[in-house]
Amino acid sequence: MPIKVLVVDDTIFYRTVVSDILKTFPNVEVVGAANNGEIALARIKTMKPDLITLDVEMPVMNGLELMVAINKEGYDLDCLMLSSKTEKGGAITMQALALGAFDFITKPDAATSEENIQELTKQLRRVITAFEQRLILKRKMGGKGMTPKSGAALSAAEVSQVLAVSTRAANRTEKSQAVAIGISTGGPNALNVLMPKLPGNLGVPIFLVQHMPPMFTASLAKCLDEKCSLKVKEAENGEVVEANTVYVAPGGKQMKVASGAGLQKILRVTDDPPENNCKPAVDFLFRSAAREYGSKLTCVVMTGMGTDGKIGMTVAKAAGALTIAQDEASCVVYGMPKAVIDAGLTDIVAPLDTLDRAILKTI
């Protein structure tokens, strides 16, 4: 069954280019186009798309207003945002993701139109592949369990029922001195559920890799900082690691933990090459954190496409780290967690609503 896509953009250029690219994908059917949110809303009713590609700045009804209307009407579809590579674009994208956008891609700004089309094709192919996985999971779950929610706190008995805990984790007495988290597609919404639940006096630092380009990680850090008791910031090269702080790896860079003066840990933000086609990469972070903290580390892999984190978690597990993965039902895309779970690398498998408890048990 092909993925039905509605292309929404106020410029005929992007409507045409995006439509033409999507038509080359064998698993996609472009069912129509619209040049503003009001027209798109009317066409959603009749065309019933699975996915809409959505620009933000449009006349009559902009992209964010359209998402609000979609949520109000309760339409069963997802939105892919087309964002500009600017600070404003990053901030608006965070708003769109908070409203439930599936993912976003950036409008390319290469020197030639040929390069721009190649980059746009690459980005659209990545998202469509991830969206296929989402649809498979959604159908498997009967349409349930796909939306992160904050819900009421579960009782201890309920937590014990929904957490898959290894004997090693159950018997572990050593406490972790740091937490490293890797996440990708569906990440901002999942982080908006998880991070505000963690207390401001956590007592350890958190290192976070979210697959995002430059500009957008700064907006993500700012957004999370406004909602969390913990301090959340984009990591800076050479800064000393402090407890009760979440360090977000900058987009387009790699982040690792290193030894500083005395017993201090510092962060290195580098231009090392991509790993798993990712920069920042979860593997890159996990390996360094495992080297610095050994068995006093908790590694967490959450929703996302691909296998980034598997090699890093293998290294961390060998060093004695406690390992956690988000469960299938609460993932937007069950790729990264599946890779580590299938490899037998996880001590705890937990749904999004109880990941905070799983992490707190280890520190």
Backbone torsions as a table, in degrees:
resi	resn	phi	psi	omega
1	MET	NA	119.7	-177.4
2	PRO	-68.8	155.6	175.1
3	ILE	-82.2	121.2	180.0
4	LYS	-87.5	123.6	-174.5
5	VAL	-122.2	134.7	172.1
6	LEU	-109.4	126.4	-177.5
7	VAL	-97.8	122.2	-175.9
8	VAL	-123.2	114.9	179.3
9	ASP	-161.8	144.0	-177.4
10	ASP	-80.8	-10.6	178.4
11	THR	-101.7	133.4	179.7
12	ILE	-64.7	-28.6	179.3
13	PHE	-60.1	-53.0	-177.9
14	TYR	-70.6	-35.1	176.4
15	ARG	-60.0	-42.6	-178.4
16	THR	-70.5	-48.3	-176.7
17	VAL	-63.7	-48.3	-179.1
18	VAL	-63.1	-43.2	178.5
19	SER	-61.3	-45.7	-178.6
20	ASP	-63.2	-39.8	178.7
21	ILE	-65.5	-47.6	-177.6
22	LEU	-62.5	-33.0	-179.9
23	LYS	-67.3	-17.9	178.1
24	THR	-82.1	-12.3	179.1
25	PHE	-84.9	126.1	-174.3
26	PRO	-65.2	-21.2	-175.8
27	ASN	-101.4	15.0	-175.9
28	VAL	-124.3	138.2	172.1
29	GLU	-121.6	116.2	176.2
30	VAL	-80.9	111.2	-173.1
31	VAL	-90.6	-11.4	179.3
32	GLY	166.9	-176.4	-179.5
33	ALA	-145.5	161.6	177.5
34	ALA	-151.5	149.0	-177.5
35	ASN	-103.5	2.9	170.8
36	ASN	-158.5	169.0	-174.8
37	GLY	-65.8	-34.4	-178.5
38	GLU	-65.0	-45.2	177.5
39	ILE	-65.9	-40.3	179.6
40	ALA	-60.1	-42.4	-178.7
41	LEU	-61.0	-40.8	178.0
42	ALA	-65.4	-39.1	-178.4
43	ARG	-75.4	-27.0	174.9
44	ILE	-60.0	-39.7	-178.0
45	LYS	-61.8	-37.5	-175.4
46	THR	-95.3	-35.0	-174.6
47	MET	-89.8	-19.9	177.3
48	LYS	46.2	59.6	179.2
49	PRO	-72.0	156.4	172.4
50	ASP	-83.3	-29.7	-173.6
51	LEU	-146.0	141.4	170.2
52	ILE	-121.5	137.2	171.0
53	THR	-90.4	131.9	-164.6
54	LEU	-135.1	122.0	171.6
55	ASP	-81.4	158.5	-179.3
56	VAL	-90.6	-53.4	-173.7
57	GLU	-87.2	102.9	179.3
58	MET	-139.9	153.5	177.6
59	PRO	-74.0	166.2	175.3
60	VAL	69.1	-63.5	176.8
61	MET	-142.7	116.5	-176.9
62	ASN	-81.9	179.9	-173.9
63	GLY	-62.3	-42.8	180.0
64	LEU	-66.6	-40.1	178.0
65	GLU	-63.9	-36.9	177.5
66	LEU	-65.4	-40.4	179.1
67	MET	-63.6	-39.8	176.2
68	VAL	-60.4	-44.0	179.6
69	ALA	-64.9	-40.0	178.4
70	ILE	-61.8	-44.6	178.8
71	ASN	-64.1	-40.1	-179.8
72	LYS	-63.9	-41.3	-179.6
73	GLU	-77.2	-17.3	178.4
74	GLY	74.2	29.6	-179.7
75	TYR	-68.4	139.4	-179.7
76	ASP	-89.3	80.0	178.1
77	LEU	-152.4	170.3	179.0
78	ASP	-122.8	158.5	-177.9
79	CYS	-118.3	135.5	172.5
80	LEU	-112.4	116.2	-177.1
81	MET	-85.1	139.2	170.1
82	LEU	-101.9	112.4	-170.2
83	SER	-114.0	153.0	175.9
84	SER	-90.0	149.8	-178.0
85	LYS	-82.9	63.3	-179.6
86	THR	-135.8	166.1	177.1
87	GLU	-61.2	-41.5	177.7
88	LYS	-63.6	-41.4	178.9
89	GLY	-61.3	-38.7	178.7
90	GLY	-65.1	-42.9	-179.4
91	ALA	-64.8	-43.3	179.4
92	ILE	-65.6	-38.1	178.6
93	THR	-62.2	-39.9	177.1
94	MET	-61.0	-38.3	177.3
95	GLN	-63.9	-42.5	-179.8
96	ALA	-64.4	-41.8	178.8
97	LEU	-65.9	-37.3	177.2
98	ALA	-64.7	-29.1	177.9
99	LEU	-81.0	-5.9	175.2
100	GLY	112.5	10.7	177.1
101	ALA	-57.2	139.5	-179.8
102	PHE	-66.1	-45.5	-177.8
103	ASP	-165.7	-178.2	176.5
104	PHE	-143.8	157.1	169.8
105	ILE	-131.4	156.2	-179.7
106	THR	-97.9	141.0	175.9
107	LYS	-69.6	121.7	-175.6
108	PRO	-68.5	153.5	179.9
109	ASP	-135.0	45.4	179.4
110	ALA	-73.3	174.1	-175.1
111	ALA	-70.7	-29.8	-176.8
112	THR	-124.8	156.4	179.4
113	SER	-65.7	-32.5	178.7
114	GLU	-62.6	-44.3	178.7
115	GLU	-65.3	-39.3	179.0
116	ASN	-62.5	-42.5	179.8
117	ILE	-66.5	-40.0	177.8
118	GLN	-61.6	-43.8	-179.9
119	GLU	-67.2	-41.8	179.1
120	LEU	-64.2	-39.4	177.3
121	THR	-61.4	-44.1	179.2
122	LYS	-61.2	-45.8	-178.7
123	GLN	-67.1	-42.6	179.6
124	LEU	-65.5	-38.4	178.7
125	ARG	-62.7	-42.0	179.2
126	ARG	-60.6	-46.0	-177.4
127	VAL	-68.0	-42.1	-179.8
128	ILE	-63.4	-39.2	176.7
129	THR	-61.0	-45.3	178.2
130	ALA	-64.6	-38.9	-177.9
131	PHE	-67.9	-35.2	174.7
132	GLU	-58.2	-44.2	178.9
133	GLN	-62.8	-38.8	178.5
134	ARG	-62.5	-45.2	-179.6
135	LEU	-63.4	-40.3	178.2
136	ILE	-60.8	-46.2	180.0
137	LEU	-65.8	-41.6	-179.5
138	LYS	-61.1	-43.2	179.9
139	ARG	-69.3	-35.8	178.0
140	LYS	-63.0	-38.3	-178.6
141	MET	-88.4	6.7	-179.7
142	GLY	67.1	27.8	-179.9
143	GLY	82.9	3.3	-177.0
144	LYS	-107.9	163.2	171.3
145	GLY	76.2	10.7	-174.3
146	MET	-97.2	-11.2	-175.6
147	THR	-110.3	119.7	177.6
148	PRO	-59.2	137.2	179.3
149	LYS	-141.7	152.5	-175.0
150	SER	-87.6	-29.0	171.1
151	GLY	43.7	170.8	177.1
152	ALA	-74.5	153.2	179.3
153	ALA	-64.9	140.0	179.4
154	LEU	-84.7	152.8	176.0
155	SER	-73.4	166.1	178.8
156	ALA	-60.1	-38.6	179.5
157	ALA	-64.8	-41.4	179.2
158	GLU	-66.0	-39.5	179.2
159	VAL	-61.7	-42.4	-178.8
160	SER	-64.0	-26.7	179.7
161	GLN	-79.2	-31.8	-174.4
162	VAL	-97.0	-10.6	177.2
163	LEU	-95.6	130.5	171.1
164	ALA	-94.4	110.2	-171.7
165	VAL	-117.8	128.8	178.1
166	SER	-73.0	159.7	176.3
167	THR	-59.3	-39.8	179.6
168	ARG	-59.3	-44.1	179.9
169	ALA	-67.3	-40.1	-178.4
170	ALA	-64.8	-32.7	-175.8
171	ASN	-97.9	-1.3	-175.9
172	ARG	-69.7	130.5	177.7
173	THR	-108.0	-22.2	179.7
174	GLU	-68.6	141.9	179.8
175	LYS	-104.2	140.1	179.2
176	SER	-74.7	147.8	178.3
177	GLN	-107.4	1.3	178.2
178	ALA	-162.5	155.6	176.8
179	VAL	-125.6	133.5	176.4
180	ALA	-120.5	128.9	-176.2
181	ILE	-122.3	134.8	174.6
182	GLY	-121.9	134.0	-173.1
183	ILE	-156.2	154.3	-178.1
184	SER	-141.5	-119.9	-175.2
185	THR	-57.2	128.0	-176.1
186	GLY	88.5	1.0	-173.4
187	GLY	-63.1	-51.6	-176.9
188	PRO	-55.5	-43.7	178.6
189	ASN	-65.7	-43.0	179.6
190	ALA	-63.5	-40.7	178.8
191	LEU	-66.9	-33.5	176.9
192	ASN	-65.7	-22.7	174.7
193	VAL	-85.3	-47.1	-174.1
194	LEU	-72.5	-54.3	-166.5
195	MET	-63.4	-39.9	178.8
196	PRO	-64.8	-17.4	179.1
197	LYS	-78.4	-19.1	-177.3
198	LEU	-81.3	135.7	-175.2
199	PRO	-72.3	153.2	-179.6
200	GLY	-68.4	-20.1	177.8
201	ASN	-102.3	38.7	-177.0
202	LEU	-52.8	-39.2	176.1
203	GLY	93.0	-4.4	179.2
204	VAL	-139.5	159.9	174.4
205	PRO	-82.4	158.4	173.1
206	ILE	-122.5	130.8	175.8
207	PHE	-108.2	128.3	-171.7
208	LEU	-127.6	125.1	170.0
209	VAL	-110.9	116.2	172.0
210	GLN	-115.8	122.5	-180.0
211	HIS	-63.5	107.0	179.1
212	MET	-155.2	152.8	176.3
213	PRO	-78.5	172.3	176.1
214	PRO	-54.7	157.4	-177.5
215	MET	80.6	-43.2	-172.2
216	PHE	-76.6	-31.8	178.5
217	THR	-67.8	-33.3	176.7
218	ALA	-64.8	-41.0	178.0
219	SER	-66.6	-39.2	177.6
220	LEU	-61.3	-47.6	-179.4
221	ALA	-60.1	-44.0	-179.9
222	LYS	-62.9	-43.7	-179.6
223	CYS	-62.0	-45.5	-179.5
224	LEU	-68.4	-37.8	-179.0
225	ASP	-61.0	-34.2	-179.7
226	GLU	-70.8	-20.5	-175.3
227	LYS	-105.1	-14.7	-170.2
228	CYS	-106.5	152.8	171.7
229	SER	-74.6	-33.2	174.8
230	LEU	-71.0	153.1	172.4
231	LYS	-78.1	130.6	179.0
232	VAL	-121.6	128.6	-178.2
233	LYS	-148.3	155.5	171.9
234	GLU	-74.8	133.5	-175.0
235	ALA	-66.1	146.7	176.8
236	GLU	-120.5	142.7	-178.6
237	ASN	-62.6	129.3	175.3
238	GLY	86.8	-4.0	-177.4
239	GLU	-73.9	148.5	-179.9
240	VAL	-78.8	133.7	-179.2
241	VAL	-73.3	132.3	178.9
242	GLU	-124.0	149.7	176.8
243	ALA	-66.3	160.0	176.2
244	ASN	62.6	25.6	178.6
245	THR	-128.9	137.3	175.8
246	VAL	-103.3	122.2	-178.7
247	TYR	-104.7	114.4	-179.2
248	VAL	-93.3	125.2	179.0
249	ALA	-63.7	129.3	-180.0
250	PRO	-64.8	139.6	176.2
251	GLY	-60.4	139.1	179.2
252	GLY	80.0	5.6	178.1
253	LYS	-129.9	166.6	171.0
254	GLN	-106.2	148.0	179.0
255	MET	-126.2	132.7	176.0
256	LYS	-138.9	159.1	176.8
257	VAL	-97.0	139.2	-179.5
258	ALA	-138.4	169.0	177.9
259	SER	-86.5	134.2	176.0
260	GLY	-106.4	-154.1	179.6
261	ALA	-70.6	139.2	-180.0
262	GLY	62.3	-128.5	-179.6
263	LEU	-98.1	7.6	-177.6
264	GLN	-71.2	147.8	169.7
265	LYS	-107.1	142.5	177.1
266	ILE	-127.1	164.9	178.4
267	LEU	-105.3	139.8	172.7
268	ARG	-115.7	121.3	175.5
269	VAL	-106.6	117.0	-167.6
270	THR	-127.0	169.8	174.4
271	ASP	-102.1	27.0	175.3
272	ASP	-55.0	151.7	-175.8
273	PRO	-64.3	161.0	177.8
274	PRO	-61.9	153.0	170.8
275	GLU	-125.6	136.0	-175.2
276	ASN	57.0	31.5	-176.1
277	ASN	62.1	23.4	-176.9
278	CYS	-122.5	138.2	176.1
279	LYS	-153.1	96.7	16.3
280	PRO	-78.8	157.1	179.7
281	ALA	-118.5	140.5	178.4
282	VAL	-66.8	-42.7	179.6
283	ASP	-55.2	-43.8	-178.0
284	PHE	-60.5	-45.3	178.8
285	LEU	-66.9	-50.0	-175.3
286	PHE	-58.2	-41.9	-178.6
287	ARG	-61.0	-44.9	-178.5
288	SER	-68.1	-40.2	179.6
289	ALA	-65.2	-38.3	177.7
290	ALA	-64.8	-38.7	178.7
291	ARG	-64.8	-39.0	-175.4
292	GLU	-83.5	-33.8	-174.1
293	TYR	-111.4	-17.5	178.4
294	GLY	56.7	-126.5	-177.6
295	SER	-75.6	-8.0	-179.7
296	LYS	-95.9	41.9	-177.4
297	LEU	-133.3	141.9	170.5
298	THR	-113.2	123.4	177.6
299	CYS	-108.5	134.1	-177.2
300	VAL	-128.4	127.3	174.5
301	VAL	-112.9	127.2	-176.2
302	MET	-120.0	-172.6	-173.9
303	THR	-46.5	139.8	178.7
304	GLY	162.3	157.1	179.8
305	MET	-88.1	147.3	174.8
306	GLY	95.5	-160.7	-176.3
307	THR	-126.2	11.7	179.8
308	ASP	-58.5	131.0	-176.3
309	GLY	110.4	-22.6	-177.2
310	LYS	-65.8	-49.1	-179.7
311	ILE	-66.5	-43.2	179.3
312	GLY	-62.3	-39.6	178.8
313	MET	-70.7	-30.9	175.0
314	THR	-60.8	-45.3	178.4
315	VAL	-64.7	-44.4	-179.3
316	ALA	-63.6	-41.8	179.3
317	LYS	-62.3	-42.0	178.7
318	ALA	-64.0	-28.9	179.1
319	ALA	-83.3	-4.4	177.5
320	GLY	99.6	6.2	-179.2
321	ALA	-65.2	153.3	173.8
322	LEU	-87.5	132.1	-171.3
323	THR	-120.6	138.5	-175.5
324	ILE	-133.0	144.1	174.0
325	ALA	-134.7	147.1	174.4
326	GLN	-72.2	141.6	-177.0
327	ASP	-76.6	164.6	-174.4
328	GLU	-61.6	-45.2	-172.3
329	ALA	-63.1	-30.3	-176.6
330	SER	-97.4	0.8	178.1
331	CYS	-82.3	146.3	169.5
332	VAL	-76.1	-44.5	173.2
333	VAL	-131.0	120.8	-175.8
334	TYR	-93.5	69.1	180.0
335	GLY	-111.5	-64.9	-178.5
336	MET	-61.3	-47.1	176.7
337	PRO	-62.6	-39.6	179.6
338	LYS	-60.0	-39.4	-178.0
339	ALA	-61.6	-43.1	-177.9
340	VAL	-79.2	-33.4	178.1
341	ILE	-68.2	-47.1	-179.7
342	ASP	-62.8	-28.1	179.3
343	ALA	-82.7	-0.9	178.6
344	GLY	72.7	29.6	-174.2
345	LEU	-96.5	-7.0	-170.8
346	THR	-101.3	137.8	173.8
347	ASP	-89.1	-31.3	-178.5
348	ILE	-135.9	133.9	171.8
349	VAL	-118.7	122.8	-173.5
350	ALA	-139.6	148.0	173.2
351	PRO	-70.9	161.2	-176.5
352	LEU	-54.5	-41.1	-176.3
353	ASP	-64.0	-18.9	-178.9
354	THR	-118.6	8.0	178.9
355	LEU	-60.8	-35.2	179.1
356	ASP	-61.0	-42.2	178.9
357	ARG	-66.2	-40.0	179.1
358	ALA	-61.7	-42.2	179.2
359	ILE	-66.4	-45.5	-176.4
360	LEU	-62.9	-29.1	179.1
361	LYS	-67.5	-17.5	-174.5
362	THR	-98.3	-6.9	-174.1
363	ILE	-121.3	NA	NA
